């Protein structure tokens, strides 16, 4: 992590247990790497179900 980096995510993957009968894991985030500098203003956008809330839950430490 550089001196001007505020948040750094390296190779984050999150899978949920599928609620359907298939019992296959549902991959919400797959190998996300992101570096956010201290002075940056960012937004997280995307369609429903793409992992936006999952990412925020991981950043807040609510989801491991």
Backbone as a chain_set.jsonl record, in Angstrom:
{"seq": "XXXXXXXXXXXXXXXXXXXXXXXXXXXXXXXXXXXXXXXXXXXXXXXXXXXXXXXXXXXXXXXX", "coords": {"N": [[0.852, -1.164, 0.0], [0.645, 2.118, -0.947], [1.891, 5.385, 0.112], [-0.039, 7.335, -0.344], [-2.355, 5.901, -0.494], [-5.579, 5.073, 0.546], [-7.526, 3.051, 0.79], [-7.039, -0.321, 0.078], [-7.632, -3.103, -1.843], [-7.001, -6.431, -2.413], [-7.23, -8.99, -4.613], [-9.885, -9.935, -3.915], [-12.415, -12.241, -3.316], [-15.73, -13.384, -3.073], [-18.117, -15.724, -2.166], [-21.43, -16.927, -2.042], [-23.576, -19.318, -0.483], [-25.675, -21.01, -2.63], [-29.16, -20.568, -2.769], [-30.871, -22.156, -4.111], [-31.806, -25.429, -5.322], [-29.509, -26.452, -6.46], [-27.187, -26.192, -4.96], [-24.748, -25.047, -5.598], [-22.045, -22.774, -5.202], [-22.635, -19.245, -5.226], [-21.03, -16.853, -6.919], [-20.245, -13.774, -5.877], [-18.341, -11.718, -5.884], [-15.414, -11.689, -7.766], [-12.093, -12.082, -7.673], [-11.338, -9.299, -7.2], [-9.41, -6.416, -7.405], [-8.379, -3.401, -6.102], [-7.398, -0.041, -5.665], [-7.621, 2.79, -3.745], [-6.95, 6.14, -3.614], [-6.185, 8.6, -1.021], [-7.299, 11.148, -1.567], [-9.383, 10.709, -3.296], [-12.685, 10.646, -4.718], [-15.138, 8.374, -4.967], [-17.589, 6.316, -6.66], [-19.752, 3.513, -6.49], [-21.154, 1.664, -8.862], [-23.571, -0.279, -10.676], [-25.473, -3.036, -12.063], [-28.374, -4.639, -10.52], [-27.539, -7.128, -8.175], [-24.803, -7.398, -8.713], [-22.792, -7.266, -6.825], [-22.267, -4.957, -5.342], [-23.244, -4.22, -2.727], [-22.198, -6.359, -1.294], [-19.448, -5.842, -1.531], [-19.283, -3.426, -0.035], [-20.091, -4.385, 2.479], [-17.945, -6.072, 3.046], [-15.851, -4.192, 3.175], [-16.657, -2.771, 5.424], [-16.251, -4.616, 7.359], [-18.229, -6.317, 8.133], [-18.899, -8.547, 6.667], [-17.024, -11.403, 6.21]], "CA": [[0.0, 0.0, 0.0], [1.442, 3.329, -1.058], [1.68, 6.415, 1.129], [-1.258, 8.087, -0.619], [-3.461, 4.957, -0.628], [-6.472, 5.044, 1.701], [-8.107, 1.704, 0.823], [-6.481, -1.225, -0.922], [-8.24, -4.43, -1.879], [-6.182, -7.285, -3.268], [-7.711, -10.32, -4.974], [-11.049, -10.264, -3.097], [-13.453, -13.097, -3.884], [-16.765, -13.718, -2.105], [-19.132, -16.628, -2.701], [-22.533, -17.254, -1.149], [-24.215, -20.608, -0.736], [-26.862, -20.831, -3.467], [-30.391, -20.951, -2.08], [-31.618, -23.082, -4.956], [-31.521, -26.851, -5.112], [-28.242, -26.845, -7.076], [-26.135, -26.153, -3.933], [-23.506, -24.506, -6.146], [-21.788, -21.438, -4.651], [-22.924, -18.095, -6.074], [-19.865, -15.973, -6.848], [-20.686, -12.375, -5.86], [-17.159, -10.933, -6.278], [-14.394, -12.622, -8.238], [-10.729, -11.56, -7.849], [-11.354, -7.839, -7.289], [-8.259, -5.682, -6.906], [-8.735, -1.99, -6.185], [-6.617, 0.849, -4.824], [-8.283, 4.084, -3.695], [-6.096, 7.124, -2.941], [-6.813, 9.397, 0.038], [-8.014, 12.316, -2.081], [-10.348, 10.302, -4.326], [-14.126, 10.529, -4.49], [-15.539, 7.286, -5.86], [-18.929, 5.746, -6.546], [-19.851, 2.112, -6.89], [-22.38, 1.532, -9.647], [-23.72, -1.511, -11.423], [-26.83, -3.577, -12.038], [-28.771, -5.432, -9.354], [-26.91, -8.435, -8.019], [-23.427, -7.476, -9.221], [-21.835, -7.343, -5.726], [-21.991, -3.651, -4.727], [-23.474, -4.305, -1.283], [-21.226, -7.324, -0.776], [-18.181, -5.119, -1.411], [-19.378, -2.503, 1.09], [-20.118, -5.188, 3.692], [-16.57, -6.517, 3.292], [-15.066, -3.029, 3.599], [-17.082, -2.395, 6.781], [-15.889, -5.688, 8.267], [-19.431, -7.062, 8.512], [-18.821, -9.827, 5.956], [-15.625, -11.832, 6.129]], "C": [[0.901, 1.231, 0.0], [1.076, 4.355, -0.001], [0.389, 7.188, 0.913], [-2.487, 7.183, -0.776], [-4.262, 4.898, 0.66], [-7.085, 3.66, 1.894], [-7.458, 0.89, -0.277], [-7.12, -2.59, -0.756], [-7.419, -5.257, -2.847], [-6.817, -8.666, -3.401], [-8.878, -10.785, -4.088], [-12.03, -11.124, -3.884], [-14.431, -13.444, -2.767], [-17.791, -14.599, -2.791], [-20.171, -16.884, -1.623], [-23.032, -18.648, -1.483], [-25.504, -20.346, -1.508], [-28.096, -21.339, -2.738], [-31.216, -21.954, -2.877], [-31.144, -24.509, -4.715], [-30.166, -27.285, -5.668], [-27.098, -26.941, -6.074], [-24.774, -25.744, -4.481], [-23.274, -23.128, -5.532], [-22.083, -20.352, -5.688], [-21.794, -17.099, -5.877], [-20.322, -14.527, -6.973], [-19.564, -11.444, -6.313], [-16.065, -11.923, -6.639], [-13.089, -11.896, -8.531], [-10.699, -10.042, -8.08], [-10.091, -7.263, -6.664], [-8.526, -4.206, -7.158], [-7.867, -1.203, -5.223], [-7.251, 2.234, -4.901], [-7.379, 5.063, -2.948], [-6.89, 7.966, -1.944], [-7.678, 10.519, -0.506], [-9.129, 11.975, -3.065], [-11.783, 10.333, -3.821], [-14.602, 9.475, -5.476], [-17.013, 6.966, -5.671], [-18.876, 4.314, -7.051], [-21.195, 1.955, -7.584], [-22.389, 0.197, -10.384], [-25.14, -2.021, -11.298], [-27.112, -4.345, -10.751], [-28.027, -6.762, -9.341], [-25.474, -8.533, -8.483], [-22.377, -7.458, -8.114], [-21.525, -6.018, -5.05], [-22.134, -3.704, -3.205], [-22.5, -5.276, -0.641], [-19.872, -6.657, -0.582], [-18.211, -4.182, -0.205], [-19.416, -3.246, 2.42], [-18.727, -5.709, 4.039], [-15.708, -5.361, 3.793], [-15.398, -2.611, 5.015], [-16.713, -3.459, 7.797], [-17.079, -6.508, 8.747], [-19.427, -8.45, 7.89], [-17.356, -10.198, 5.822], [-15.386, -12.679, 4.903]], "O": [[1.796, 1.366, 0.834], [0.072, 4.21, 0.697], [-0.22, 7.652, 1.877], [-3.554, 7.664, -1.155], [-3.703, 4.697, 1.738], [-7.157, 3.155, 3.014], [-7.337, 1.342, -1.415], [-7.141, -3.155, 0.338], [-7.169, -4.833, -3.975], [-6.927, -9.411, -2.427], [-8.857, -11.903, -3.572], [-12.425, -10.766, -4.994], [-14.021, -13.759, -1.65], [-18.281, -14.266, -3.87], [-19.843, -17.039, -0.447], [-22.926, -19.103, -2.622], [-26.332, -19.543, -1.079], [-28.074, -22.423, -2.154], [-32.165, -22.534, -2.349], [-30.185, -24.741, -3.979], [-29.716, -28.391, -5.372], [-26.14, -27.681, -6.298], [-23.748, -26.068, -3.883], [-24.234, -22.377, -5.358], [-21.813, -20.524, -6.876], [-21.623, -16.56, -4.783], [-20.739, -14.097, -8.048], [-19.811, -10.486, -7.046], [-15.817, -12.882, -5.907], [-12.986, -11.175, -9.523], [-10.1, -9.568, -9.046], [-9.747, -7.588, -5.528], [-8.856, -3.802, -8.274], [-7.624, -1.639, -4.097], [-7.404, 2.791, -5.988], [-7.071, 4.845, -1.776], [-8.117, 8.035, -2.016], [-8.724, 10.807, 0.076], [-9.757, 12.88, -3.614], [-12.051, 10.08, -2.646], [-14.485, 9.659, -6.688], [-17.608, 7.304, -4.648], [-18.071, 3.96, -7.913], [-22.247, 2.097, -6.96], [-21.339, -0.376, -10.673], [-25.925, -1.494, -10.51], [-26.197, -4.659, -9.99], [-27.905, -7.431, -10.367], [-24.959, -9.64, -8.639], [-21.19, -7.616, -8.401], [-20.595, -5.956, -4.246], [-21.235, -3.277, -2.481], [-22.023, -5.022, 0.465], [-19.213, -6.886, 0.432], [-17.255, -4.151, 0.571], [-18.829, -2.78, 3.397], [-18.373, -5.778, 5.216], [-14.925, -5.529, 4.728], [-14.521, -2.144, 5.743], [-16.85, -3.225, 8.997], [-16.946, -7.31, 9.671], [-19.89, -9.414, 8.499], [-16.544, -9.391, 5.369], [-14.263, -13.129, 4.673]]}, "num_chains": 1, "name": "protein.A"}
